[in-house]
């Protein structure tokens, strides 16, 4: 299976992106990665210490024609956040990714053990639709799901409230993405990116609901796969991190980029864990 890692980022997250790259080298992860950043940030990201199989692309090469100027204008007016723009970039990544499937990896993720394309993006026999049940992530996915359902013409009240598509290390399959964007263009009589931002719809919920309810899993296998552990607190971080990897078999973790923490201490704990043998290893 051929897979590319896709990471929208910006200069404010450069240090975390560099640590993501360090984690890939430490865990012997040999997958291509495309970093998509504002044009002014390209030189900085191209200077990251580990460039193995890394391509750095300016956002203007990914966002649809006409979108960049409008989004920059809306950013200046604070009508749209950088987080929302990165969501659009993840869906539009097919414009610069050669592989049929890409896995979205945010800058604040780092790996704990080796992974392969199959680990991240293969379901039973076909590409994976990451569909999580009772995932403890807070109330936001409910609002995300309702907004994306309305965009797609689905009744939010008829959806399974225990399911979410909001996660980390999320695989997106190119043919399904393109069918989704064509569907949105036709349904909304607007460019898909304008329809999504106007409706406050998010990328993962829109993709997941489309793949499940409209595309009918015609090309994907849905599965609940807990690949990435989320940290919104660094209390007892080294012990909790080791437990996540060694007891629960987690492949990656995320310390939220907005969390006020000692980032150097986080890095030291992760590096120490890399040096420890894994159970059964």
N, C-alpha and C positions, 0 to 999 in steps of 0.2 A: 504494500500500500504506500502511495506517495502522498506526503503531507508536508505543508509548510507552516511554521509558526508565524503568526502575525501580531505585531505589537505596535499599536498607535501610542505615541508618547510625545514628550516635549521637554524643553530644557529643565523645567522644574523637577522632573522625574528622572533626570539623567543618572544620578547616583544610584538609584534603585535599578534602573535599566542595566547599568554596568554590573551590578551584583547579580542580576538575572543571568547575564552572560557568563559571569564567573561560575554560577551554579551549574550551568550547562556544561562547562568544561570540567568541573569537579565531578560531575555525575556521568561523564562520557556520553553526553547526548549529542548525537551526530545528525541533527535535522536542520534543514535550511530555515532561516528566519528573515523576515522582512520587517524592518522598523519603519513606520510611516510617521513623519514628523513635520512641523512647519518648515518651510524652505530655509528660514534663517537658522534653524537648528541642525540642518544636515551636516555641516562640517564638524560640529561637536560630536554627533553620534557616529560619524565615520571615523573619529579618532578613538573610539572605545578600545580598550586594550586587546580584547579577543574579537577578531573580525572573521573567524572561521565560518564560512557559509552564511555570512550576514550581508544583507543588502539594505541600504538606507535609501528611502524614497521620500520625496517631498509630497506633502498632502495634495498639492495641486495636480499631481499625476494620477491621483486615485479618485478624488471627489468628482462627480459628474460635471460636465461642462455647464457653466453658469452657477454652479453651487458655491464655488470658493468665494467669489466676490460677495455674494449675498450673505454667506455665513460669516465672513469677516466683518461685514457691516453690522450684522445682528450681534456678533460678539462685542463690538464696540458699544452697542446700545445695551448690552447685557440681556438681550432677548434670548440668547442661546449660550450655553456654557461650553467650555472645552470638552467636558465629559459627553455632552450630547453630540458634539462634532465627531468625537472618537467613535461613537456608536455607528454613525453613518459610514465612517471609514472602514469599520470591520465588515460591513455588508458590501461595500464597493471594492473590497480588496481583490476581487477576481480580476480587476483591471491590471494588476501587477503581479499576481501569483500564477505561476505556471501549473502547479499541481491541482488536481480536481478537488481536493479538500484542504482547508486550512484550519488551524486551531488558534483561537484568539488567546493570547497570553498577555495580561496586563503587566506594566512595569513593576508593580509591587508584589509580583509572584517570584518565588525562587524554588528550585528543585531540590529534593532531598534524596532521590535515588534515580537510577537510570530509567528512562522511558523510551518507548519506540513509537513509531507511527501507529501501529496496531493498538498499543496500550491506550493511546489518546483518542483515536478516531475510528476504530473498527467496532461495530456491534457484533451480533451473532455471526453474520456472514456478509453484511453490507455496511456502508458508512453509518456511524453512530449518531443518533439524536439523543443528546443528553437531557434526560427527563427525570427530575429529582422529586421524590415524594417525601413530604414532611421534612424538608430541609430547613434547619434552624438558622434562618438568615434575617428574621425580623419582618416587619409589616410591609416593607417597600414593594416586594414582588406582587402583592395583591393589587396595589395601585398600578404597577407596571402591566400586569396581566389584563386588567380591566381596560386600560387605555389601548393596548395592542389589540384586544378583542374587538373593541369598537371600530378601530381602524380597518380591521379585516371583515367587518360585518357579522361578527359572532356575538351571541348573547353572553355577556360576562357571567350572568347568573346561572347559566347552564354548564359552566366549566367546572371541572373537578378542582375544588379549592386547595387540595393537598398537593397538587402538582405545580412545579415551577421549572422554568427553563433558564432562570437567572443563576449563573454559576461562574466558575473560573475554569480555565482550560477548556473552553467551549469549542467543539468542532462545528464548522459550517461547510456544507457540501455545495460546490459551485453551481451545479445544475439546479438545485432547489432554490438557492439564493436568487438566481436569475429569473426563475419562474415566479418567485415571490415579488420581485421588483416589477416585473411586467404586470402582475396581478394588481399591484398597488397603483401603477400608472393608469391602468384601465379603470379600476374601480373609483379612484378619486378624481380622475380627470385633472391631475396635477402631477408634476414630477414626484417620484416616490419619496425623495428626501424632504421635499416641502410638506408632503402629506404627513410624514412621520413626525417632523418637528412641530407642525401645527397641532397634531393630535397628542403630543407628549408620549408617543409610543417608543418603546425601547427595542433595541436590536434583537436581544435573545428571546424575549417573550414573543415578539412578532414572528421571528423565524420559527420558533418552536410550535406556536399555535397554528401557523400556516402549514407546517410540515405534518402535524398531527391531524388537524381538522379539515383542511382544505385540500392539501396534496395527498392526504390519506396514507402517509407512510409508504408511498409508492416506491421510494428509492432508499429508505432509511430503516434502521432497526433501532427502536427506542429502548433505552436502558437507564437505570439509576446507577451511576458510577461515581463514587465519592473520591475523586482523584486528588483534590486540593483541599487542605485544611485552612480555615479562616481564623485569623487572630485579630480581635478588636481590643485586646488587652495584652500587655507583655508581662503581667504578673506570673511568676513561676514559669517563665517562658522556656528555659532550657529543658526542664522536666516535661512540660506539656508537648514540646516539639519532639523530643525523643519518643514519647509515648505515641504520638501521631504516626511517626515513621515505623517504629519497631513493633508496636502492638496492633495498630490499625492498618498498616501497610500503605499509608498515604505516600504519594509520589512527590507532592509539592505542597507549599504553604504560601500564605499571603499575610503580611502585616500591613494593614490598611495605610495608604500613603498619607492620610489625614490624621493618623494617630500620633499624638505627641509622645514620643518615646526616645530612648537612647538608641539611635540607629546603629552606632558602632557596637554596642553591646549585643544587639540582635544579630549583627553580622558575625561577631565572635562566637555566639552560641551555635549558629548554623555551621560555621567552619569547623567547630569542634565536633559537631555531629557527623560531618562528612568523614572525619578521620576515624570515627568509631566503626567497627565492623557491624554489619547488620545481622540480626538473628538468622541463623541458617546459612549465612553467606560465607 
